[in-house]
Amino acid sequence: ERLTYMISDSRCSILLTQQSLVQFLPPNQAELLCLDRDWQSIANYSQENPINAVTSDNLAYVIYTSGSTGKPKGVMNLHRGICNNLWRLIDAYPLTLEDRILQLTPFSFDPSVWEIFWSLISGTTLVVAKPEGHKDIAYLINLIASEQVTNIGFVPSMLRVFLQQPNLESCRCLKRIFCGGEALSYELNQLFFERLNCELHNLYGPTETAVDATYFQCKPQSNYQIIPIGRPIANTQIYILDQYLQPVPIGVAGELHIGGVPLARGYLNQPELTAKNFISNPFGNGKLYKTGDLARYLPDGNIEYLGRIDNQVKLRGLRIELGEIESLLATHPQVEQTVVILPKDITENQ
């Protein structure tokens, strides 16, 4: 059903697939191009580079994410956004010819974009994991060791499973691990530096901002009880605003808004949702993306992620951010994960 919707909504004219997968495709009007079956005819085309008429404002890709209505929404990312992200990776994390980047994330998720193209535009080696390889931790450890992988990305929950394995000595080739997609806990940060001797970077960014919008290099024995998501990447602005779109003071929670080069064009075929989430920037030109995330600026300029805005409840007339409570509970060394809910008793009294 999801695949049917995406093919219909995107109005794609060509589908790249393999002969063995054709039977699983829903009925559609697109031209099927099987890379295995049609390879001979593909090989007859010119090997010269095509004429490049692409500009920075052209679409680079559309990635579908979950929508609140139950239907996925297609995020229209531009060339300028992903190029900005890739160039800042090159600048922040210089690679050598000995570096090897593991392509682990499924193509339907935007971290796969930096995994693939950071390697290719840097001239380093790209190691491609087998399909569904991210679900096989023993396979991953063996692949990292055998291919001498130096850079890899994990979501924190997957990183936790990785760090709990007994044979990490074989992964000493790792130089950097990038985390994103979920909150990185203080406890997991500490466990990381107990098990591995390499860099850990905490990244934050919704699909609407071309992968990452902020970055933070983690340290052992961190002074932060909640690991920050850091500072904005190049050519990116972060605003933490109240409900009236006014900046909140340092240390006060508000909704995180993102502006600058990384912003997507909006949602494919959803102008109302685009207008709702991509608002006019009250502080300058262009748009701001309303993330729906709760955050606050710390005195040192780093940003602390606190959860979702829609995780707000009212108790006896007071607004309470459950994300703030969850974040505080997560700082306890014996707490691994937290969920805070507001139950109602049989008389509906809260």
Beta strands, then each sheet from edge to edge (+ up, - down):
strand 1: 14-17
strand 2: 31-34
strand 3: 59-65
strand 4: 73-78
strand 5: 100-103
strand 6: 125-128
strand 7: 151-154
strand 8: 176-179
strand 9: 199-204
strand 10: 214-217
strand 11: 231-232
strand 12: 236-241
strand 13: 254-260
strand 14: 266-267
strand 15: 278-280
strand 16: 287-297
strand 17: 303-308
strand 18: 312-315
strand 19: 318-321
sheet 1: 1+ 2+
sheet 2: 3+ 4- 14+
sheet 3: 5+ 6+
sheet 4: 7+ 8+ 9+ 10- 11+
sheet 5: 12+ 13- 16+ 15-
sheet 6: 12+ 13- 16+ 17-
sheet 7: 18+ 19-
end
